[in-house]
Amino acid sequence: MAESWSFLDTFEPDFRPLVVIELAKGTKEETIEWFTKRIVDKKANGGAQLMVKPLATENGDENIYLVGASHLRLLLGAETVGLVKECNDNSMRTFTYSSRKTFKDFADDNHNFLTMAECQYIIKHELENLRAKDEKMIPGYPQAKLYPGKSVVRRLLTSGILVQIFPLHDREELKKLRHSWYGQMKVGYQPLDEIRCYFGETIALYFGFLEYFTFALIPMAVIGIPYYVFAWEDYDKYVMFATFNLLWSTVILEVWKRICAIMTYRWGTLLMKRQFEEPRPGFHGVLGINPITGREEPVYSSIKRQIRVYLVSLPFVCLCLYFSLYVMMIYFDLEQWALDYHEENESNFSSLMLFVPSIIYAVVIEIMNRIYRYAAEFLTSWENHRLESSYQNHLILKVLVVSIFIADILINFFIFFLLKSLATLLITSQILNQFAESLLPYWLQKRHKKRMKKRMCSLKTDMDLPLVEQV
């Protein structure tokens, strides 16, 4: 970095809150003082060099703090995290403060050069990388042990001192995004660039894929309607449809790869540097010096990590695969029992019983998947991967191995069962997924918002009520 952090001694007078920190009620004053000092302290002293301000209340027991940063601090943070921005020559390059004038739309008085999501990402990165230096414990809490290199925020969370950290909404920007996204009754493409600027690249890619996948399924749905309506005896027609689906699925995947690459290149995430990626907050080890960057950071033996991966995680995944197969065998026995029962009775009730095993199996699989996901996350975190990308890759591998195994078994075994059993299983699974991904989070968020609004509005604050409502 051409510029030294030491020249960033003063902050801008205007404070723009970007992130909210909520501490537990009754948190000791010495703990709050120590934590806030670490947030505002200079980088050379192990701090984050950010701005922090309490959301003042009359009784003073809410312990809610607003975190922001000066424009200069955010620009230096953008270089630290390796943000990629568009230059004046239309190329994409990693942002550096020393060459800031060469980047498109940059101006010293333009505070919109960095998107809201990028600003909040920088603050989150700095907070998560606050690490203990000489402290042996959290001040005021002797049971909350620390050692050099331990993530301060992670220890505060696990000790129950820190309740939550979350990005603060900009109500005006959110209102604009709502209007352009789903506030108008029209069929069209989503404003993915606006979603990316507000929520970040990950959320924008998620909704971009949903949009693409929905449109990509239309040809398969249109062609499949006659096959559903007419019960053709000529099975060559079904072979043709299956062949089309196979080819179209391949085309869908390859086209999505290209569209995804275009979006990530335009947003700068395709080229973000990984060789100097910071250690993830959950990474722990003996404090040492990184031989590449020269920075002080935790060091952990790769041999110990491999032992955890191959002697603990791998056997656990294999055990889960065996258990999944065992549950599947029970389901096939239930399916056979339902078929035998229907052949013996031939009633409306027995016809309904044909769908029961598939429904039960879909519910059991959904529960097992969620339990396995929690176990996979715990194991992957316990493996102590240094980089966030490595952590995500190992987590995805664990989840995909079980998912692909179950899918292959279903495809091979369902040849011997009724088609309506497969349809029942898939439809039930889709209903459960829609409930878990859409309806349940919507209801929980509504309930949480109502409870928080009632709680915040009951406070007598020294600050403007709109800011309290915004929090």
C-alpha positions in Angstrom: 0.0 0.0 0.0 1.5 3.3 -1.1 -0.2 5.3 1.6 0.5 4.6 5.3 -2.4 4.0 7.7 -0.7 6.5 10.1 -1.9 9.5 8.1 -5.6 8.5 8.8 -5.7 10.2 12.1 -8.8 12.3 11.8 -12.3 11.3 10.8 -14.8 13.3 8.8 -17.3 15.2 10.8 -20.3 13.7 9.1 -21.1 10.2 10.4 -22.9 7.8 8.2 -24.0 4.6 10.1 -23.6 1.5 8.1 -23.4 -1.4 10.5 -25.2 -2.0 13.9 -23.7 -3.8 16.8 -25.9 -5.0 19.7 -24.3 -6.1 22.9 -26.1 -8.1 25.6 -28.0 -6.2 28.3 -25.9 -5.6 31.4 -22.6 -5.8 29.5 -19.9 -4.4 31.8 -18.7 -0.9 31.1 -15.0 -2.0 31.0 -15.9 -4.5 28.3 -17.8 -1.9 26.2 -14.9 0.6 26.6 -12.3 -2.0 25.6 -14.3 -3.2 22.5 -15.2 0.2 21.2 -11.6 1.3 21.7 -10.4 -1.6 19.6 -12.9 -0.6 16.9 -11.7 3.0 16.7 -8.0 2.4 17.5 -5.3 2.7 14.8 -4.4 -0.3 12.6 -0.9 -0.1 14.0 -2.3 -0.8 17.5 -4.4 -3.7 16.3 -7.6 -1.7 15.9 -10.0 -1.4 13.0 -9.7 2.4 12.7 -13.5 2.8 12.2 -16.1 5.2 13.7 -18.5 4.0 16.4 -21.3 5.8 18.1 -23.9 4.6 20.7 -27.6 4.7 19.9 -28.2 6.8 23.0 -31.2 5.9 25.2 -32.4 7.5 28.4 -32.0 4.4 30.5 -28.8 3.4 28.7 -29.3 -0.3 28.9 -29.8 -1.2 25.2 -26.1 -1.3 24.3 -26.7 -0.7 20.6 -23.8 0.9 18.7 -23.6 2.3 15.2 -20.4 1.7 13.2 -19.3 3.7 10.2 -16.2 4.9 8.5 -14.8 8.0 6.7 -14.7 8.1 3.0 -10.9 7.9 3.1 -11.0 4.9 5.4 -13.4 3.1 3.1 -11.1 3.7 0.1 -8.2 2.3 2.0 -10.3 -0.7 3.1 -11.3 -1.3 -0.5 -7.7 -1.8 -1.3 -7.2 -4.1 1.7 -10.0 -6.4 0.7 -9.0 -6.4 -3.0 -12.1 -4.8 -4.6 -12.0 -4.8 -8.4 -13.4 -1.7 -10.1 -13.7 -0.4 -13.7 -11.0 1.9 -15.0 -11.3 4.8 -17.4 -10.0 2.6 -20.2 -12.9 0.1 -19.5 -10.6 -2.5 -18.1 -11.1 -4.1 -14.6 -8.3 -3.8 -12.1 -7.9 -4.2 -8.4 -8.5 -0.9 -6.7 -5.5 0.9 -5.1 -5.6 4.2 -3.3 -2.5 5.6 -5.0 -4.0 5.1 -8.5 -7.6 6.1 -7.5 -7.8 8.8 -10.2 -7.5 6.2 -13.0 -10.8 4.5 -12.0 -14.1 5.3 -13.6 -16.5 7.7 -11.8 -14.0 8.4 -9.1 -13.8 11.8 -7.5 -12.7 12.9 -4.1 -16.1 14.4 -3.4 -18.0 11.4 -4.9 -19.0 9.3 -1.9 -21.0 7.0 -4.2 -17.9 5.5 -5.8 -18.2 2.5 -3.5 -21.7 0.9 -3.4 -23.5 0.5 -0.1 -22.9 -3.3 -0.1 -19.1 -2.7 -0.7 -18.9 -0.2 2.2 -20.7 -2.6 4.6 -18.5 -5.5 3.4 -15.4 -3.5 4.2 -16.6 -2.7 7.7 -17.7 -6.3 8.3 -14.2 -7.5 7.1 -12.4 -5.1 9.5 -14.6 -6.0 12.5 -14.2 -9.8 11.9 -10.4 -9.4 11.6 -10.1 -7.7 15.0 -7.7 -10.2 16.7 -6.4 -10.4 20.2 -2.8 -9.3 20.8 -1.7 -9.4 24.4 -5.1 -9.9 26.0 -5.6 -13.2 27.9 -9.4 -12.7 28.4 -12.3 -10.3 27.5 -12.0 -7.5 30.1 -14.7 -8.0 32.7 -15.3 -11.7 31.8 -12.4 -13.9 33.0 -14.2 -17.0 31.6 -14.0 -15.6 28.1 -10.4 -16.6 27.3 -8.3 -15.0 24.6 -5.0 -15.8 23.0 -2.9 -13.9 20.4 -4.6 -14.2 17.0 -8.0 -15.2 18.3 -10.9 -13.3 16.6 -12.3 -10.8 19.1 -15.8 -10.7 17.5 -16.1 -14.5 17.4 -15.1 -14.8 21.1 -17.7 -12.1 22.0 -20.4 -14.0 20.1 -19.6 -17.4 21.6 -19.5 -15.9 25.1 -22.9 -14.3 24.6 -21.6 -10.8 25.1 -22.2 -9.8 21.5 -25.8 -10.5 20.5 -25.6 -9.6 16.7 -23.9 -7.6 14.0 -26.0 -6.6 11.0 -25.9 -4.1 8.1 -28.1 -1.1 8.4 -30.8 -0.5 5.8 -31.0 2.7 3.9 -34.8 3.2 3.8 -34.8 5.6 0.8 -32.6 3.4 -1.3 -34.6 0.3 -0.3 -37.8 2.1 -1.3 -36.4 2.9 -4.8 -35.2 -0.7 -5.2 -38.6 -2.1 -4.1 -40.3 0.1 -6.7 -38.0 -1.0 -9.6 -37.9 -4.6 -8.5 -41.3 -5.8 -7.6 -43.4 -2.6 -6.9 -44.8 -2.6 -10.4 -47.2 -5.1 -12.0 -45.2 -6.0 -15.1 -43.3 -8.9 -16.5 -39.7 -8.2 -17.1 -36.1 -8.7 -16.1 -35.0 -7.9 -12.5 -32.8 -4.9 -11.8 -29.8 -7.1 -11.0 -27.3 -4.2 -11.0 -29.3 -2.3 -8.5 -29.8 -5.4 -6.4 -26.0 -6.0 -6.5 -25.3 -2.4 -5.4 -27.6 -2.7 -2.4 -27.4 -6.3 -1.3 -24.1 -7.4 -2.8 -22.9 -9.8 -5.5 -24.0 -13.0 -3.8 -27.6 -12.0 -3.5 -27.7 -10.6 -7.0 -26.3 -13.8 -8.4 -28.9 -15.8 -6.5 -31.8 -13.9 -8.0 -30.1 -13.8 -11.4 -29.9 -17.5 -11.4 -33.6 -17.9 -10.4 -34.6 -15.5 -13.2 -32.5 -17.4 -15.8 -33.6 -20.8 -14.6 -37.2 -19.8 -14.7 -37.0 -18.7 -18.3 -34.8 -21.7 -19.3 -37.5 -24.1 -18.1 -40.2 -22.6 -20.3 -39.3 -24.6 -23.5 -39.2 -27.9 -21.5 -42.6 -27.0 -19.9 -44.2 -26.1 -23.3 -43.0 -29.3 -25.0 -43.9 -31.4 -22.0 -47.5 -30.3 -21.9 -48.7 -32.7 -24.7 -46.8 -35.6 -23.1 -48.8 -34.9 -19.9 -52.2 -34.4 -21.6 -52.0 -37.3 -24.0 -51.2 -40.9 -22.9 -49.3 -41.9 -26.0 -48.7 -45.6 -26.6 -45.7 -44.9 -28.8 -42.9 -44.8 -26.4 -40.5 -43.5 -29.0 -42.1 -40.1 -28.4 -41.1 -40.3 -24.7 -37.5 -41.2 -25.8 -37.5 -38.0 -28.0 -38.7 -35.9 -25.1 -36.1 -37.4 -22.7 -33.4 -36.8 -25.3 -34.5 -33.2 -25.6 -34.5 -32.7 -21.9 -31.0 -34.2 -21.6 -29.6 -31.9 -24.3 -31.4 -28.8 -23.1 -30.2 -29.4 -19.6 -26.6 -29.4 -20.8 -27.3 -26.2 -22.9 -28.8 -24.5 -19.8 -25.8 -25.2 -17.7 -23.3 -24.0 -20.3 -25.2 -20.8 -21.1 -25.5 -20.0 -17.4 -21.7 -20.4 -17.0 -21.2 -17.7 -19.6 -23.9 -15.4 -18.2 -22.5 -15.9 -14.7 -19.0 -15.0 -15.9 -20.2 -11.9 -17.7 -22.0 -10.6 -14.5 -19.1 -11.5 -12.1 -16.6 -9.8 -14.5 -18.8 -6.7 -14.7 -19.2 -6.6 -10.9 -15.5 -7.2 -10.3 -15.8 -10.5 -8.3 -14.3 -12.7 -11.1 -10.9 -11.0 -10.7 -10.8 -10.4 -7.0 -7.4 -11.5 -5.7 -7.2 -14.7 -3.7 -3.5 -15.1 -3.2 -3.6 -12.4 -0.4 -6.9 -13.4 1.0 -7.2 -12.6 4.7 -7.7 -15.5 7.2 -11.4 -16.2 7.9 -12.6 -15.0 11.4 -13.1 -18.5 12.7 -9.5 -19.5 11.8 -7.3 -19.9 14.9 -3.8 -20.9 15.7 -0.5 -19.6 17.1 0.2 -16.1 16.1 3.0 -15.9 13.5 4.1 -14.1 10.4 2.7 -14.9 6.9 5.8 -15.5 4.7 4.0 -14.1 1.6 2.4 -10.9 3.0 4.6 -10.4 6.0 1.5 -9.7 8.1 1.0 -11.0 11.6 -1.7 -13.7 11.6 -2.6 -17.1 13.1 -0.7 -20.1 11.9 -2.1 -23.7 12.0 -0.5 -26.9 10.9 -1.9 -28.3 7.6 -1.1 -31.8 8.8 -3.5 -31.4 11.8 -6.1 -30.1 9.4 -5.7 -33.1 7.0 -6.0 -35.5 10.0 -9.3 -33.9 11.0 -10.6 -34.0 7.4 -9.7 -37.6 6.6 -10.0 -39.3 10.0 -13.1 -37.5 11.3 -15.0 -35.7 8.6 -14.7 -38.3 5.8 -15.9 -41.2 8.1 -18.8 -39.0 9.2 -19.9 -38.3 5.6 -19.7 -42.1 4.8 -21.7 -42.9 7.9 -24.4 -40.4 6.8 -24.4 -41.9 3.3 -25.0 -45.4 4.8 -27.8 -44.0 7.0 -29.4 -42.3 4.0 -29.4 -45.6 2.2 -30.9 -47.4 5.2 -33.7 -44.8 5.4 -34.3 -45.2 1.6 -34.6 -49.0 2.0 -37.2 -48.5 4.7 -39.1 -46.2 2.3 -39.0 -48.8 -0.5 -40.5 -51.4 2.0 -43.3 -48.9 2.9 -43.9 -48.3 -0.8 -44.2 -52.1 -1.4 -46.5 -52.5 1.6 -48.8 -49.7 0.2 -48.9 -51.4 -3.2 -49.8 -54.7 -1.6 -52.4 -53.1 0.6 -54.0 -51.4 -2.5 -54.1 -54.6 -4.5 -55.9 -56.4 -1.6 -58.5 -53.7 -0.9 -59.0 -51.6 -4.0 -60.7 -48.7 -2.2 -60.4 -44.9 -2.2 -58.6 -45.2 1.1 -56.1 -47.6 -0.3 -55.5 -45.4 -3.3 -54.7 -42.5 -0.9 -52.3 -44.8 1.0 -50.2 -45.1 -2.2 -49.1 -41.5 -1.7 -48.3 -41.7 2.0 -44.9 -43.3 1.8 -43.6 -40.7 -0.6 -44.9 -37.8 1.5 -43.4 -39.3 4.7 -40.1 -39.9 2.9 -40.0 -36.3 1.5 -40.5 -34.9 5.0 -37.9 -37.2 6.6 -35.4 -36.3 3.8 -36.0 -32.6 4.4 -35.4 -32.9 8.1 -32.3 -35.1 7.6 -30.9 -32.6 5.1 -31.2 -29.8 7.6 -29.6 -31.7 10.4 -26.8 -32.9 8.1 -26.2 -29.3 7.0 -25.7 -28.1 10.6 -23.4 -31.0 11.2 -21.4 -30.3 8.0 -21.1 -26.7 8.9 -19.8 -27.6 12.4 -17.3 -30.1 11.1 -16.0 -27.8 8.4 -15.5 -25.0 10.9 -13.8 -27.5 13.3 -11.4 -28.4 10.4 -10.0 -24.9 10.8 -9.6 -23.8 7.2 -7.5 -20.6 6.8 -9.4 -19.1 3.9 -13.1 -18.5 3.5 -13.0 -19.9 0.0 -11.4 -23.2 1.3 -14.1 -23.4 4.0 -16.9 -22.9 1.4 -15.4 -25.5 -0.9 -15.2 -28.2 1.8 -18.7 -27.4 3.0 -20.1 -27.6 -0.6 -18.3 -30.9 -1.2 -19.8 -32.4 2.0 -23.4 -31.3 1.0 -23.1 -32.2 -2.6 -21.8 -35.7 -2.0 -24.8 -36.7 0.0 -27.2 -34.9 -2.4 -25.8 -36.5 -5.5 -25.8 -39.9 -3.9 -29.4 -39.7 -2.9 -30.4 -38.4 -6.4 -28.6 -41.3 -8.2 -30.2 -43.9 -5.9 -33.6 -42.3 -6.6 -33.1 -42.3 -10.4 -32.0 -46.0 -10.4 -34.6 -47.3 -8.0 -37.6 -45.4 -9.2 -37.5 -47.3 -12.5 -39.1 -50.1 -10.5 -41.9 -48.0 -8.9 -44.9 -46.1 -10.1 -44.4 -42.8 -11.8 -46.9 -41.1 -9.5 -44.7 -42.0 -6.5 -41.9 -40.0 -8.0 -44.3 -37.2 -8.8 -45.6 -37.2 -5.2 -42.1 -37.2 -3.8 -41.0 -34.3 -6.0 -44.1 -32.2 -5.5 -44.0 -32.7 -1.7 -40.3 -31.7 -1.7 -41.0 -28.6 -3.7 -43.8 -27.5 -1.3 -41.5 -28.1 1.7 -38.7 -26.1 0.0 -41.0 -23.2 -0.9 -42.3 -23.1 2.7 -38.8 -23.3 4.2 -37.2 -20.7 1.8 -40.1 -18.2 1.3 -43.1 -18.4 3.6 -41.4 -19.3 6.9 -38.6 -16.6 6.6 -41.2 -14.0 5.6 -43.4 -14.8 8.6 -40.5 -14.9 11.0 -39.2 -11.6 9.7 -42.6 -9.9 10.0 -42.9 -11.1 13.6 -39.4 -10.0 14.4 -39.8 -6.6 12.8 -43.1 -6.0 14.7 -41.5 -7.0 18.0 -38.4 -4.9 17.4 -40.4 -1.8 16.2 -42.5 -2.0 19.4 -39.3 -2.3 21.5 -37.4 0.5 19.8 -40.4 2.9 19.7 -40.9 2.4 23.4 -37.4 3.8 24.1 -36.9 7.4 25.0 -33.9 8.4 22.9 -31.7 11.4 22.6 -31.4 10.8 18.9 -33.8 11.3 16.0 -36.7 8.8 15.9 -36.2 8.1 12.2 -32.7 6.7 13.0 -34.1 4.5 15.8 -36.8 3.2 13.4 -34.2 2.6 10.8 -32.2 0.5 13.2 
